[in-house]
């Protein structure tokens, strides 16, 4: 009975497109779906912060400093009397916005360079990969700190540009290797033989078949960008101190007294960062498993 049911499922799967199969497998991945719901909720709440909280994130209340959760403040207040819940929502908007923008910028650069290098090969591939190696050899953290210090007046824009300019190398190599394997297939040769231009072949035939790899890389890059913003803001070289972000909220944890006695100041952003990164990684693993033909259907 079970063998017949498995055969029936296999027969139905063969009639479906790879995207339909992947969507069904992802839907049945409970951990990935829970993570996706969490990411959607935390993103929606962060971008709806002005309607969710009634406090100004930059308003200082001297008489309400270091209050514990309660007393009119859901998560208490910090040393300046600012509402932690408000800072958490506005900070999430900043951190997630930087993460999404950097992710889209990085994956665009990586896709362009990787696809061109993989398709053309030869001297084009050699030049682009040597340039990739050149960028990859920069000490990432040191270079970001230096550039962020030089262009500090530009604020968040400078941070986004610096992170985007230095984070595309790994994804470009992955896209390049995938394009190199795809271009040997018969459908690409057929498209080329009927007069398709290289960029048309890449756009219409190759990229749709490497899109799964690009999507997985994008999810991983989103987590990396959020962590990078948090780390740089924590050490004072990321988001300007006057702008709420999860990284700036974590700077309070540099004070040992705050860690010991004021858990409500640093614990909410720490948990928000942790669960957001975990949810993104679980979504990425779920997508990778969904598009893996060797995984269970």
N, C-alpha and C positions, 0 to 999 in steps of 0.2 A: 504493500500500500504506500509506504513512504517512498520507495523507489519510483513508483508511478507518479507520485506527486512531484518528486524532484525532477523527473523527466518532463512533466507538464510545465513546471516553472522554467526549466531550461529552454523549452520550445517557445514559451511566451517571451523570454528574455531576448532570444535571437531576433524576434520581430521588432523589438524596441531599439530606439537609437541609443548610442552611448550616453547622451545627455539625459535621456529618460531613465535609463538604468541608474546613472549616478545620482539623479534627483531622488529616486526611490530609495536607494541605499542610504543616502544622507538623511532622508526623512526618518528612517528607522534607526539611525544612530542617535540614541537618546542623549548621550553626553554632548555630542555636537549640537543638537537642537536646543538643549538647555543652555548651552554656552551662547548660541546665537540669540536666543531670547534675552539672556542677560545683557549681552552687548547692545542689542537694540534698545532695551530699557534704559541702561545707563547712559547711552548716547542721547536718547530722546530727553531724558531728565536733565542732562547737562545743557543741552541747547535750549531747553525751555526754562532755564533757571530763573529768568526775570518773572515768570508767572508762577513758579513753584515756591520761591522764598520771598518774603516781604522785606528783606534787609538789603542794604547797599553793601557790597563786599569790601568797599574801601572806607566805610564809615567807622570811625574810631569812637568807642564809648569808654571813656576813662573810668566811669563808675561801674562798668560791667566787665572788668578785666578778670581773666582766669576763672570764670564761673564754670562749675561742673554742669554736665547735661541736666536739663530741667530748668526751672526758674525762668521760663519763657524762651529758652534757647535749647533746641532739640539736642544738639551735640555740644553744648557749652560754648565758651568763647576763648580766644587766645590772649596773649599778653597785651594786645592793643584793644581788647574789648570787641573784636570782630567776631561775628557769628560763624562757627565752624561749619555748620550745615550749608550756609550760603557760600562760604569759601570753597567747600567741596564741590558744589554744583558748578559754580563759575570756573573753578580750577579744572574740573573735568572737561568743560567746554574748551578751554585753552589747550590742554594736553591732548585731547582727542582731535581737535582741529589741526594742531601741528602734526599729529601722527597720520591723519588721513591725507593731508596735503603733501607731506613728505613721501608717503607711500605711493601716491599717484604719480608724483614727479619722478621718483626713483624707478618705479616699474616702467614708466614711459621711456626714460633714458636707457634702461637696461634692455627693453624690448627692441628699440631702434638699433642700438649698437650690436646687440647679440644676433638679431635677425640678419642684419646687413653683413656682419662678419661671417656668420655661418653659411649664408647663401652664396656669397661671392667667393669666399676662400681666397687663396693666393696672397698677393701682396696686400689686398684690402684687409683680409683677416689678420695678417701679420702686423700691419700698422695699428689696427684697432685694438688688438690684444696686447701689443706693447704699451699702448696708451693706457689700457686697463691695468696692466701690471704697474705702470708708473703711478697711477692714482692709488692702487691697492697698497703700495709700499709706503705711503704716507702714514705716520703714526696718527691714527684717527683722532684719539682724544686730545692729544697735544695740538694738532692742527686745528681742530674745531675750537679749542680754547683760544688759540692765538687769533684766528679770524673773528671769532665772536667778540674778542676784546677790541680789535681794530674797528669793527663796524658796530659797536655797541649802541650807537645812537639810532641805528635802524631797528633795534629791538627784535621783535618776533620774526620779522621778514628776513633779517640777517641770519637768524638761527635756522629758518626753513631752507634758505638758499645753501647754507654751509652743509647742513645734514644731507640735503638732496644731492649736492655736488660730490660728496665723498662716500655715498652708501650704495651705489648702483653696481659696483664691480662684480660682486658675487652672483647677483641675479643675472647680469649680462652673460657671464660664463655658462650658467645653467641654460639660458635661452639659446645661446650659440650652439651648445652641444646637441640640444633637441632639434634645432633647425637643420644642423648638419646631417642628422639621421633621417629627418623627414624629406629632405630634398632629393634623396636617392630613390624615393618611391616612384612608382610608375605614373601616378596621377600628376605629379609635379613635372616629370619628363614630358607627359602628354600636353600639359598646359604650355610648356616652353616650346614644344615642337609646332604648335598651331599659332605661334607668334605672340604669345603673352610676354609683356615686358617684365623684367625682373621684379620691379616694385609691385606690379599687379599680381604676379604669381605669389609673392610674399604675403601681400595683403589678403588676397581672396582664397588662397589654397593652403599656404603653410601656417600662417598665424592662427586660423581657426582650429588647426589640429595640434597646436602647441599651447592653446589657450588654457588648458587644464594646468599645465606647468606654471604658466604665468599667474594664474589665480592662486595657486598654493604659495608661490613666492611672495605674492602681494600680502597674503594674510600673515606670513612670517615677518615680512618687512614692517607691517603695521605695529606688531608687538615690539620690534627692535626700535622703531622710531619713538614710541611712547617711553620706553626705558631710557633711550638716549636723552630725550628732553628732561626726564625726571632726574637723571644723573647729573646733567650739566646745570640744571637749575639748583640742585642740591648743593653743588660746590660754588655756585655764584656766577656761572658763565652761560646760563641759559636764558629763560624768560626773565625780563626785568623784574626787580623785586616788587614794584608797585602793581604788577599784574598778577591776579590769582592764577595759580597752576598747582597741580599735585606736587610737582617738584619743589616749588617755593613753599608749600605747606610743610614739606618734609624737612626744610631747613631748621624748623623749630626743634627737631630731634637732635640737633648738634649740641644742645644744652643737656648735660647729664641730669640736671634737676627736673627738666621737662619729661625726660624718659621715665624717671622714677616716680614722679608724683602727678603728672598731668597727661595721662594716657589718652585722654579725649582730644588732645591737640594733634598728635601724630598718628594715632591708630586708625582713624577713618581714612585719611589719604593712603596710608600703607595698605590697608585692606582693599581699597578701591583699585589701586595699582595692581596688587597681586591677583585679584579675581578678574580684572580686565585682561591682564596678560595671559592668565590661564585659559580664559574663555577664548581668546584669539587663537592660542595654540591648539586647543581642542577642536575649534572650527577648522583650522588648517589641516590637522590630522584627519578629521572627518572627511574633508574634501579630497585629500590625497587617497584615503581608503575608498571613497566612493568611485573615483575614476580608475582605481586599480582593478584590472580585469581578473586578477588572480585571487582577489579577496572574495569572501562569501557573499553571495547575492542576497 
